[in-house]
Amino acid sequence: MHLRLIVPPDRSKRVLDTLVDDPRVTSIVRLPGAAHRPAGDVIECDVTREATSEILGWLKQQGLYDDGSVAIALVDAAPSRNARQAEKAAPGAPDDAVIWDAVVDKAYNEAKGSWVYYAFLTLATMIAAVAVITDSSILVVGAMVVGPEFGVVAALAVGLALGNAGLTWRAAWLLVLGFLLAIVVTTLAALVARAVGWIDTSDVIAARPLTGFIWRPDKWSAVVAVLAGCAGVLSQTAGRANALVGVFISVTTVPAAGDLALSIAVWAPEQIGGSAAQLGINLGGMTAAGVVTLLLQRRIWRTYLRVKGRAGARVEA
């Protein structure tokens, strides 16, 4: 991981000396007086992923989060001997380490909400509604991929796991508001389509071999939601964002929302209940699994460090 620090002059030497003395840190550069807002020295360095949280915690104790600046970026490749030596000095594997400051910061960004989030969720729900009408499994997958809701679910899990009431409330509210808006808009569109004769009740309640599972939740719905929640949180904490695509196409949140909107528009009470249950099971299962995964990650990593012992220099408070 690459750190760009702006350090107040009175703490610059201590921060620089500590980083230089830590074998898990390399490529250290200091630019005296280069920063103007906030004012201070710019220090840049590359840190092994395993050591990043520890070093960030020490920098926070030094007041850099309040009086300076800290920026974190992923280094895609560092094919140098110094980088390999730094990695050897850090215990464990990079994917096992969680950079909690980055996780929390990303969770807050996801929980902010934007018109793009609402737009994508609404469009995904409308695609899912068309998938139900046409009984198209391809459109169901497309709707799952377009849906942006997992980032908010992950933010909710982070808030619950870390006991952050503010983050938990913001994420939960955004999740509820987003799905409510998407379902309302899709329901209105379905009512228009029904009024002009494009759809009727039979299109929704008819046997649907490829999409009927959407409104018929069973034990496997909960199993998949739990597995997807674990995989999704792991992909984000380990920096494996490409794995999220698999999560998107495995959970039936957006398809259930689309089916629910259609069922309301044509008034199919049985499917209303089934779709709502499917949506609740998936959101609840993913959130619970995410919380447990985060807590286990923190416990396992702390236990590993305690047993293995930290290699190299210590960062002292």
N, C-alpha and C positions, 0 to 999 in steps of 0.2 A: 504494500500500500504506500502511496506517495502522500506525504504530509507537507503542506505549505503553512508555515506559522508566521504570524506577525507578533513579535515579542517586545514588550516594553524594554527600553534600554537598561533599566535597573535589574532586569532578570535575564538579560540576553546571555551573559557569560555562564550563568548556572545552567540554563537550558542547553546551551551548546555543549558544555563540558559533559553533562549527563548523557546526551545523545552520542557524543563521540566515545564515551566509555562503555556504551552498551554494544556488544558484538552483534546484536540482532538488528542494528541500525547501520545503514550504509548510504553512500552517495549524499553526504552531508554538505550543504552549501550555506554560507552566511553572507548576506548583503547588508552591511551596516547602514542604518538610516534610510533604507530604500523605501520604506512604507510611509504613506502620508495619512491614510484614514483606515484604521487608527495608525497613529505614528509609532514608529519603532523599527527594529531590525527584522528583515525577512530571513527566515531559516527554512530551508527545504531539505527533505531527507526521504529515503525509502526505508520502510519498516516491514519486517515480516508480519504476515497477517496474525500469527499467533501472539505477537507482542503488542499489537496495535492498541487493544483495549486497555492494557496495563499502562502503556505510555500515555495514552489520552487521559486516563484517570489521573496520572501524575501531573500532566500539563494543566488539567482543570484545577488541581490543588494549588498550582502556581499562579492562578488567576488569569490564565490566557483566554479562557472562555468569556471573561467579563472585560478585561482590560486590553486584550489583544484579539487575535483571530486565528481560527483553526479551520483548515479545509482538507478534506480527505478525497483522494482519487485512487482508482484501481490502476495498477500497473499491469498491462496485459502481458508483457514479457520483459525479462531482465536477464539477458544471456551473458552475464559477466561472472567472473570468478568471485568477486566481492559479494555479489548477490547470493551466489550459492553458499558461500561461507556463512553469510548472515542467516540463511535458512537453516543450515546445519546447527547453528547456535541456539535455535528456538526449538523447544520441545513440541511434540505432536505434529499433526498434519494441518496444512493451511485451511482445508475445508472444515475442519472440526472447530476452528476458532470463530467465535461470534463477536463482531465489532458492535457492541451494544449502542454506542453513541450514533453510529450510522443507521442502525435498525430503528432506533427511536426517531431520528430525524426524518427518515423515509416514511415512517408511520404517520408523523404529523403532516407531511406533505400529502400523503394519500387521503388523510382525513379532512383536508381543507375543502375539497370539492371544487368543481368548476363547471361551467356550462358544457365543456367538452365531455366531462364525466356523465352528466345527465343526458347529453345527446347520444353518446355511444350506448349507454344502458337502454335508452328508449328505442334506438334503432335496432339493437340486438333483440329486444323484446318483440318488436314488430316483425323482425325476420323469423323469430320463433313462432309467432302466430301464423305466419304464412306456411311455415313448416308443418304445423298442425293441420291446417286446411288441406294441404297437398299431400300430407303423409310422407314427407321427404326427410329422410335421415341426414342427407347431405346438408340441407338447410338448418337442421338442428345443430349439427357440428359447427356450421358457420356462425350461428347465433351464439354458441358457447364461446367461440374464439373472440368474437367482437365484444362480448360483455366485459366490462372493466371492474367488476365488483370484487374480485379476489383481493386486490390491493387494500380495499377498505376492510374486508374481513380480516386480513392479516394485521391491519392497524388495530382493529378491535381486540384481536388476540394479544397483541403486544401490550395494549393498555391494561387488559385484565391480568396478564402474567406479571407485569411489573407494578401492579397496584396504582396505575396512573388514572385517577378518576376523570380528569379533564380529557385525556386522549380517548378513554373508553366512551365517554358520553358523545364526543364529537363524531367518532367513527360509527357508533350505533345510530345516531341521528341521521347521518349521511346515508347509511345503508337503508334505513326505513324510508327516508324521504325520496331517495333515488328510485327504489322499487315502486313506491306509491305513485310517483310521477309517471314512470314508465308504464305501469299497469293502467292508469287513468287515460293516458294518451292513446295507448293501444286499444283500450275499450272503446273510446270515442271513434277511433278509426274503424273498428270492427262494426260499430253501430251504423256508420255511414255506408260501409260495404254491404251490410245487411239491408239497409234501406233501398239501395240501388239494385239489389238482387244478386250481388256477387256471392254471398254466402247465406246459408240458412242453418237451422239447428242440426239438420242431418249431417252437415259437413263436419260438425264438431263431435257429435255423439256416435257417429258411425264407427264401425270397427276399423282400427288403424294399426295394422301389423307392425309398422316401423316406428310409430311415435306414440302408441297407446301407453307405453311404460311411463310417460311423463306424468300422467295423473293417477298412476297406480303405484304409490310408494310401497316398498316392502323392506324386509330386513337388509337386503343388499343395498338399498338406497343409503341406509345409515352407514354400512360398512364402507362403501365407496366414498361417502362424504368424509369420513374419518381418515381414510387413507389419503384422499386428495388434500385434506387440510395439513396432514403431516408433511406430504411431499411439497406442497406449496410453501410452507413456512421454511422448510429446510432449503429449498431452492433460493429463497430470498436471503436467509442468514448466511448461507455458504457462497453467495455470489453466483449461483447457477440459474440465471434468469431464463435461459432457454428451456429449462424443465417446466416452466410455468405453462407453456403451451399444452403440455400433457394434462396439467391440472384443469385448464380451461375446458378441454373437451371431455372431461370425465365427470363433471358435476352438473346436476340438472337444476340449476337455479334460474337462469334466464329462460330456458324452455318452459319451466313450470310457471313463470310469470306470464309468458305469452299465452299458455293454455288457460291460465286463470282469467286473463283479460277477455279471451274469446268466450269462455264459459259464462262470464258475467254478461257479455253482450247478447248472447243467444239464450241466456238463462238456462244453464244445465247444472242444477244444484249439486248433483253427485260429483261432477267433475270439478266444480268450484272447491268443494272440500278436499278432493284428492290432490288437486294442483297446489292448493295452499299448504297442505300437509307436506307435499314433496319439497316445496320451497323452504318451509320451516325446518324440515329434517336436514336438508343440505346445508343451509346457513348455520344452524345450530351445531351440526356435526363438524363442519370445518372449523368453526370458532373454538369449540372444545378441544379438538385435536391440536389446533394451533397453540393453544395455551399450554397443554401438556407437553408438546414438543419443545416449546421455548423453555419451560421450567426444567425439563430433562437435559436440554443442551447446557444450560447454565450449571446444573448440578454435576453433570459428567465432566465438563471442562474444568471446573474448580477442583473436583476430586482428582482428576488426572494431574493437574499442576501440583497439587499437594503431595501426591505420591511420587511423581517424577522429579519434582523440584525444578525451579526455573534455572536455566543455563545463563551464563554470562553475568553482566553487571546488573545490580538491582537499581531500580529508580526509587529513590528515597523521598519520603514526604518532607 
